[in-house]
């Protein structure tokens, strides 16, 4: 029972840190373009550029 006195606040703190990290990621616009990065790999490089030897 004494362990709960320590574990409950620690778990609440870790949950709050996770929520703060998620909200920070939303505000820094990391989830805006989910399809763009997936489709970008399908396109060829820009025309006119020679590949490196």
Residue pairs with C-beta under 8 A, 6 or more apart in sequence:
25 31
45 51
